[in-house]
Amino acid sequence: MKALFLFFLCAAPALLLHAQPSLLPRPRQCEWDKGSFRTDRPYRFENLSGMDVRPVANLLERAGTTQTTRLVRCERSTEWSGRPEAYRLHVSRDTVRIAATDEAGFLRAAQTLRQLMLGERLKCCRIADFPAYSWRGLMIDVSRHFFDTDCLKRQIDLMAAVKLNRLHLHLTDAAGWRMEIKRFPRLTEIGAWRTDSLWKTWWNDTPRHYASAQTPGAYGGFYTQQELRELVEYAAQRGITVVPEIEMPAHSEEVLTAYPELSCTHEPYKQADFCPGSEATFQFLQEVLVEVMQVFPSAYIHLGGDEAGKASWADCPRCRQRMRQLGLHGVDELQHYFMQRMARFLEQHGRHMLAWDEVTAPGLPEGTAIMVWRDASTACQAARLGYEVVMSPGAFCYLDSYQDAPPSQPEAIGGYLPLAKIYGFAPSQGLPDSLRSRLLGLQGNLWTEYVPTQHQLEYMLYPRALALAETGWRGDESKDWTDFRRRATGVMKRLDEQSRTGAFDLRTEQGERREAGIRISHKARGAQVSYGQPYHPRYASTGAGALTDGWRGGWSPSDGRWQGFIKGDRLDVTVDLGRLQTVRKVACDFMQACGAEIYYPASFRVSVSSDGAHFTELCDRKYPSQRTVQPDIRTCCWKGRGCRARYVRIQALPAVWGGWVFTDEVVVK
C-alpha cells in the first residue's frame, strides 16, 4: 500500500531546483525557499516531543551518524494549544524541524512531507497548517456492491494522502448485509448474498431474491469481525477513523428476509422496515450493536434513520398498541421513539448516534450528530436543537452522480456533479454564526448501485474526493478554482501513471452543456407564458417566465433551469409574442433521465393563433418511447416557410411510461 503514496512524487529529481510540488490540501501558510534537503545523505533523527512520531520516523529516519550536522527534529508545539492536528514544518538544506500540538499533527506533517518529496529530496519551505474541520469524510456503500478489505485499504491510503480522516462504511442495506454478527449468523448466511451481481438487475426483479453462498451464481460477501478489526487498525495508523453504519428502521429487506419475525407482517422478501411495536426488534438491534461496538471504537455509530416507508406500521396491532401506550400521534412519532431509544442505548455504552437528517427532532440524547443530506435549513434545525452536524448534501456531496457530460460517461444513478461544483461547496453557508460551532465538517458519499467494480469506484471518487479534502482542511474561504484545478490535474496525472486507479481524467473533461452558458435571443424572449397544465413546484425553475428568459438548462435536471411537468397531459403552454409576427421556427429542448423517470415526450405539437382563441396546428410529431442508459437532451422542432401569429402554443404528451416531462426554453424565430 505504501506504493500508492508515490503518486505524489516527481519522477525527475533534476527538476527540483525549479519545481514546486503540488500540495493538496493547500497548507494554510506556505513559503518556498531555494534548495532542498537530501534524504539520501546522513542526518540525525531526534524526537524531543515526548509523543509517538513514527509516521515521520518511518518516512525520514536513516542510519546516520551522531557526528553529522544535518538534523531531523520533532518537537512539541504550544503555539496552537487545543487545536488538534496542527503542525509547523521548516525544511532547509541541512535541517527538517517539525513542531506539532499532538500525535495527529505529526501524522499530518508526515503526509505533507510525502508531497514535498521530489525523488530523494525535500523541497525547502516553511509551512504552518491546521484543519478547518474535524470531520473530513468519505462514505463507501459496500452493501449494493461488495468491496474486499484490500480495496478498502487502498482507499484508506489515498484518503490519508490528502488528509481525509473519516471512512464511513455503509455496511447494511437491502442489497446485502456485510458484517459478521456471531449472535445472528443468518444475517450473513442469507442476507449477504443475492441472485444477481448487478444491483439494477436484482432490484428490478419481482420478487427480489436472496441466496446462500453455495447457490450457483450467488453474488455477495461479508467481512469477518477479525477483518474489520484489522481494517480499523490499518486506518487508525493513517489517522482515519472507520465509522460503521447499521441501517434502521428502514432499508432492511435483507434482515427481514433472514429474520422475518422482526417485521410487522412476518413476510420474507416483502418488508423493508423493522417493527417498532415488537420488543424483539429492539433486543435484536441492541445485540447487533454490542458486537458492532466491540469491533469499531468510533465515538459515533451511524444508525441510518432515512427514508422509512412505515407502510405496515399503521395497520400493525403491535405498533398501534405501542403508540397508544406512549401517547404517540402517528407513525412519524413512532419512528422518533424508535431512533431515540436506540440512541439512548448507544449513550449507555459511551457512544453517540450519527444518523441521516430525517431523525432531526427534539429529545435525542446530547452528543447526537446529524448527517445532513438535504439542505442547510435542516442543518440549522439540527444545530438549534443542540446536535452536532456533518454537512453532506446530495447537491454537492453525492459522488454517484455523473462527473462529466452524461452521454460521455459510464452509467450512473443520475444528476451532474462536476469537480468545480464540489469545490465551490461551502459547508457553513446558511448556518448563522451562532450555530457554526456545531458544524463538525463535511463528507462525500459514494452510493454504489451503479458502481460494480473497484475501477469504477475509484473513477467516481477521484478527483472529486480531492475537492472535499481541500474544503475540509481549508474551510469555506479563500478558494482559488484555477489553482486548485491545476494542482488536482497534476495529482491525478501522477496517480494514473503510477498507481493505475483509472481515476477520471480531468484533461478530457467536456464540462457543462455548452448551451447552458449562453443566453440566447429570439422572438419569444421575455414574452408572457400561460400554462394549460401547471409546472410542479419542486421543478419550477424561475417561475412563470422561465421558459422565455433566454436561459437553457444544463446536464442536471435540478440545476434551476429546467421546468418539470407531471400532471395531466404534461406540457401545454402558450406564449404571447405581444404582436403579430412572422414565425418560421419553434423549438424546445427536452431532457431524458430514466432513473429519475424523466422521459422524452411521445409527441410534440405546435399551434399558432392571431387572437389567442382560434389556433392552427403546424405540426404534431410523434416519437417512439425509448429508454436510454445515460441522460441526454433532445431538441423537438417545427420549421416552416413562415406564418403570421401572435400566440404560439406548445404541447408535449408524456411517454408511454408516464413520468415527467422536462423542458427549459421555448425558442421562437
N, C-alpha and C positions, 0 to 999 in steps of 0.2 A: 504493500500500500504506500510505502514511502515514495515509490516512483511517481505517484500521482502529483506530488508536490513539485515535481520537476517542470511542470508546465509554466511555472513562474520564472524559470531560469533561462538565461540567454545562452545560446549555443556559440556565441562569438565573443570570448573574453577580450579579444583585442580591441573591441569597440568600447571597452569600459570607460576610457578617459572621456568619451563624449556622450555615453549613454546615460539616461536617467531611467531607472526601472519604473514600470507601470505599477504603482501601488494601489491596491484595491482591497478594502475601502481606502479612500484617500485620508491620510492622517490629518488630525486637527491642525497641527503645525508641522511644517517640513521645510528645512533649508538644506540645499545641496552644497557640498564642498568639493573641491578638486581632489582627485586621487582616490585610492582605495586601500582597504585593509586586506592583506594577503592571508587567507586562511590556510594556505599550504606551507606556511613558514612557522617556525616555533614561536609559541607565546605561552604565558602563564594564564591559568584559569583560576579566579578567586571568587568565592561566594561569601560575601560579608553580610548577606541579608538575613541569615537565620531561617530562610524558607527553602522549600523544595524548588530548585531551579533546573531540574532535569531537562525540561524542554530546550533550554538554552544550552545546557551542557552537552546533550546528545547531538545538537546541531554543530556546536563550535569547538568542543573540547578536543584537544590534540595532545599527543605525547610531546610535551615541550621540556624546557629546562628552566630551573629557577634562576639561571643567570641571565636569561633574556630580558630585555627591557620592554618587549611587546606584551600587552596585557589585555585580557577579557575579564571584566569585573562586574559582579552583580551586587547591588546594594538596596537596602530598604529605603523607600521614599516616604516622607511625611508631607510632601507638597500638596497631595490631593487626599488628605485623610478622609476616610469614609466614602471614597469614590472607587468602587470595585473596578478591576481590570485596567486601571490607569498605569501608564508607564512613560518613562523618558529614556530615549536612546541617543547616544552620541557615538558615531563611528568616525575615527580619524585614521591616519595612515598607520599608527602604531598602537592604537587603543580602541577597545569597544567597551563602553560603560552603559550599563542598564540599571535604572532605578525604577522600582515598581511598588505599588501600595500593597499588593497581595500576590499569591502564587498565580492567580489568574492573569495578573498583569505581566508576569514573566512569560507566561504562555503566549499571550498576545504579542509581546515583544519578539519572541522566537518566530512567530508566524510572520511578522514584518521582516525579520532578518532573512527568512527564506525568500521573500520577494525582492530583497535588496541584493541577493547573491547573483553575481554575474560570473559564471564559471566558479573559480575558487577565489573570488574577490568579493568584498563587500563595498558597495559604493559609499563614499564618505558623506555623512549627513548628520543633521540634528533633528530629532523628531520628538514631539510631545503629543501624547494621544490618550484618549479615553472615550468610551462609547456614550452615545446619547441615550440609548435604551438598554435595559437589562434583558429584554426578551427579543431575540432576533432569530426567528424560527422558520423551518420548513416542515410541512406535513406531507408524508408519503402514504398514500392509500394502498395498503398491502392486502386488502380484502378483495377488491374487484379483480386484481391480478397479483399473484404471489411473487415476491422477490426474495431470494435467499439472503442469508446474512453476509455472504461475500459481496453481493451487490450493495447492501446497506452500508457495509464498512467502506466501500468505495465512495458512497455519497457522503459519509461522515468525513472522510479525508478531504473531499472537495469543499464541503461546508466549512471545515476548520480552517482551510487555507484562506478564506475570506471572512473569518471571524463570526460566522453564524454560530449560535450556541444552543439552539433547541431543535431536536428532531422529534416531531410528533408522529407517532405511528398509529394510523387508523387500522386497528387490529381486527375489528369485527364489523360486519355488515351482512346484508342478505347474501352476498356472493361468496362469503367464506369466513369462518372463524379461524384465526391464525395463531392462537396461543394455547399451548398445552395447559389444561386445568385438570389436575390429578383427581380432584373430587368428582369431576363430571367428564368422564372420558368420551362420552358420545358427542361432545362438542367438536372434537377433532376426528373421531371415527366417522361421523356423518357430516357435521357442519363444515368441515374443512375441504370437502370435495364436492364437485358438481359434474354434470354430464357434458359440458362443452367448455373448451378452453377460452373461447371468445365471449366476453361478457355480453355483448349485444345479442348474439345468437341465443345464449342461455336465457337472458332476461326476457326476450320476446316469445319464448316458448310458453305454452299453456298446457298443463301447469309447469312451473319450473321444477326441475328435478335435482335432488342431491344424490350423492353416491357414497361408496366407501372407497378406500384406497385400492382395493382389489378389483373394483368394477372396470371392465375393459374400457379404455378411453377416458377414465376419470381424470379430472384436472383439479389441481389444488396443492395443498401443503400447509404445514404449520411449523411454528418454532417451538422447540422444546424449551423448558424453563432454563436449562443449562445454556442453550444457545443464546437466549435473551440476556442472561446474566453476563455472558462473555461480551455480547454486543454493548451492553450498558457500560461495562468496564472499559472497553475499547473507546467508546465515545467520551467517557469521563477523562481519559488520558489526553484527549484532544480538546477539552474544555466544552464539551457538548453534553447536555442533559437529555436523556431519552424520556419522552412523555407518552405514556400509553393511553389509548382511547378504547373504552368498552362502551359500545352504544346501548342506550336505554332511554325511554321505554320503547322507541321505535327502531326501524332498520334492523329487526331481529328475526327475520324469517328463518335463518339458519338455526338459531337457538330453538325456536318454537317448532321446528321440524324434528330436531333431536329430542326435545323435551316438550311435547305439545301440551302437557298438563299445565304449563306456565302461561298459556293464553286463555282468553275468555271462553273460547269455544272448544278447546282441546282438539282442534283440527290441524293436522300437519299440512304444510305447503300453502295454507290459506291465511295465516295471520302474521302481521308484522310487528304488533305491539304486545308487550307483556301485559298481563292482567294485574292492575294495581289493587284490585279488590281481594286478591289472594295473598295470605301471609307466606305461602310457599314461594311466591315470586321474590319477596324481599329476602327470605332466607337463602335462596339460590344465589341472588346477586351479591349478597354480603359475603358468602363463602367464596364466590369467584373473586371478589375484590381483595379478600385476605391473601389469596395466592398471588394476585397481581402486585400487591404492595410488597410481598416478600421478594419479588424479582426486581421491581422498579423502585429505587429510592427517591424518585422525583417528589418534590413537595406537592405538586399538582397531579391529580389523576383526572383525565378527561372522561366525562360521563355522557357525552353526546347531547341528548335532550332536544334534538332538532326534528322538525318535520313529522311529528307524531300525528298519524291519521285518526287515532282514537275511535275507529269505526265501530268496534264492538262494545265499547265501554258503556254507552248509554243504555244498551239492552242487556247488559250482563248483571245478573242478580247480585253477584258478589260486589261488583263496582257500585251498584245502586245502594247496597247496604252500607258500604264504606262511606259514600257521600252523605247518607242520612246520619250516620254516627258522628261524622265530623262537621256536619252543617255546611257542606260544600255546595256551591251553586254551579253545577255543570261540570263537564269533563275537563275544561281548561284548569279549573281549580284543583281537580283531581290530579292532573299532571304536575301541578306545582307542589302538591303534597308529596307526590312520588319523588320528585327531584330533591325537595327539601329534606326528606327522610334519608335519602342516600347520601346527600351532602353532610348531614349530621353524623352518619356512620363513618365517613372519611375523617371528619373532625375528631371523633373519638379515638381515632388511630393516628392522630398527629399529622394528617394530610388535609389538603384543600381540594374542593371540587373546581374543575375548569369545565365549562360547558358552552355550547353554542347559544347565541343570544336569545333564542326563544324562551329560555328559562328565566329571563330577567323579570323579576317581581320582588316585592318586599318579602323579608322573612328568611332569606337564605343566610347561612352562617357567615360570621365575619371571616374574611380571608378568601371567600369565594371569588373566582375570576371568571369573567365573561369574555368569550371569543366572539367578536362582532363580525359577522359575515354579511350583514345587510348595509346599514348606513350609520352616519355619525349621530343621528338622533337617538338610535338605540344605545350607542356608546355613552351619550350624555345621560340617558336614563339610568344605565347601569352604574355610572360613576356617582350620580346623585344619590343612589341607594347605598353607596359605600363600598361597591365592589371594585376590584381591580379589573383592568380592561386590556385585552390584546386586540389590536386592530387587524382584521383580516377580511376586508370587504371584497365580495366577489368581483366588483368592477375593476379592482386593481390587483388583487392577490390570488385569483383562481387561475393557476397555471395550466389548467386543462383546456383553456380557450386557445384559438388559433393565434400564433405569434406573427404571422405574416398573411398576405392576401390568401384567403382560404382556398381558392382554386389551385394554388401552387403548393398546398400543404397536405400532409397525411391527414386522414380523417380525425377529427377531434369532436368534442361534445358541442361546440358552438361558440359564438361570440368572437371577439377580436381583441387581443390584449398584447400589443407590441411592447418592446423594451422601453420605448420612450414614455409610454403611459405609466408603466410601473415605476420608472424613475421619477416621474412627476408626482407620485403619491406622497401626500403629507399626512402622516398618521394623526397628528394633533389637530388638523384642520377641522373646525366645527366644535371642538371642545373649548369651552371658556377657560381662561387662565386658572380659575379657582378649582377646576376639575382635572387639570393636566397631571397633577401628582399621582393620579390613579392610573395613568397610562403606562403599562409595563413595556409595550413595544408593538411589534408587528410580526406577521407571519404570512408566508406564501403557502398555498395549498395545491397539491397535485392529486386530484382525483383521477383514478386510473381506469375508468370504464373503457376508454379508447387507447389505453397505453399498455399493450400486452408484453412488451419486451424491455430489457434493460436499455437497449439502444434508444428506443422511443422515450423511455423515462428520462434519460439524460438530454435528449433532443428537446424535450419540453421544459426541463428545468433550467438549462443553461443556454444563453447567458442571462435569462431573466432573474435567476436567483442572485446574480451579482448586483442588480439594481436594488433588490431588497436588502442585501448585505450592506450596501453603501448607505442607504437611508437609515437602516437600523443602527449603524455605527455613527454616522454623521448627523442624523436628525433631519428636520424638515427644511432647514435654511441653507443658504449659500450653495445652491446647486448650480452646476455648470454642465448642461447636457452634452455640449460638444466635447468637452474634456473627458467626461465620463465615457462617452461612446468610443473615443479614441483609445482609452485605457482598456475598456471591455473588449474592443476588437482585437487588440494585441494579446490580451489574456486568452481569448477564445482561439486565436490562431495557434498559439503555442499549445493550448490544450488539445486541439485537433491533431496537431503534428506529433505530439509526444505521448499523449495518453489515449488517443483514439476513442473518445467517448461518442463521437458522432453528434456533438452539440450543434445547435442551429448556427449556421454560418452567417454572421452579420454582413459579410461582404456581398452576399447575394440578396439581401433584403429588398423586396419590392415596395413595402410600406403601404400606407393607407391608399384607398381607392383614389385615383387621380382626380376624378370628377368631384370628389368631396371637398377639395381645396380651392375650387374655382366657383365664384358666384357668377351665374350666367344671366344674361339679359335676354328677354323675349317678350312677346306681346302681353302675356298674362302676368308678368311680374308685377306684384303689388295689387293685383286685381282681387275683388271680393269673391269669396267662395261660400256657396251654400251647400249644406250636406243633406242628402236624402237619407243616409244612414250615418249615425254618429261615429266618430273615431273613439277608440277606447281610451279612457283617461290615463291608463298606465302607459300608453304609447301615443301621447298627444303631440309630441314634438313641441312646437311653439304655439300651438292652438290653431284657431281658425285661419290664420294667414300662412301657415307653414307650407302649404302646397303651392304657394305663389311668391315665396320670398327669395327665390333665386338660388337657394342652397340645396344641394343634393346630398344624399346620405353616404356614409362610408360602409366599411365592412361589418360593423356591428349594428344589429337591429336596435340596440339600446343607446345609440350614440346621440340621441336627441334630435336627429334629422328625419327619422322615419315616422310616419303615422301608421298605426295599426288598426285594422277593422276586423271585427269578429261577429258582428250582429247582422241579421237579415241577409240580403244579397251582397253583403260586403261593401265594396266601394261604389258610391253613387254621389258624385259631386258635380256642381255646376259652377262654372267660372264666368263672371260678368266682366267682359273686356271694357265696359264703360261706354262704348260707342260701336257702331258698325265698322268692321274692319275686314280686310281680306285675310282669310285663313288658308294656309297651304299645308300646315303640318301640326299634328297634335301627338305628343309622346309622353309616356310615363315610364319610369323605371320601377320594376318590382323585384323584391327580394325573395329568394327561396332558402330556407334553413330548416330542413325537415326535422331535425332533432327538436326544434322549438315549435314545430307544427306551423311553420310559416311556408306557404306554398305559392308558386306562380298561379295567377288566375287561370281559370278554364276558358274565359272569353274576355275580350277587350272590345268595348262598344263606344263609338264616338258619334255624338249627335250635335247639331247646331241649330240656333234659332236667332231670329232678329228681335223677337218680342218677349222671349222667356216663357211663352205658353205653348207655341207650336214648334216642334222640333223635327228636323230632317236627319235621318240616320245616314252617316257617312261610311261607317264600317261596323261589322260585327265579327271579329276574328275569333276563331276557335283554336284552342291549344290543347293537345293531349296532356293529361296529368301524368307527370313522371317524377319519381323520387330520385333525388341526386344525393351523392355522399357528401360532398363539400358544399357549403353555402355558395351562392352565386347570385348575380343580378342580371335580369333580362330587361331589355327595352321593348315595350309594345308601342307601335307607332301607326298612325294613319298619315299618308301623304297624298296630295291631290293637286290639280291644276289651280285650285283656288275657289273659294266661295265667300260670300259676304255674310258675316254673322257678328252678333254681339255676345251671345251666350254659347258656351261650349260645355256640353255635358259628357262626362266620362263615367262609364260603368264597367265594373270588373266582377265577374261571378267567381265564387270560390272553386278550388279544385274538387275533384270527386270525393276526397277525404275530408272536406270541410276545412277546418283550421283557419289561420289568419291570412289576410291579405295586407301586405306592407308596401306603401309607395312613399315617394319623397318629394316629387315636384311634378306639376302639370305644365309642360312646356308647349307653348303655342307660338308658331311662327307663320 
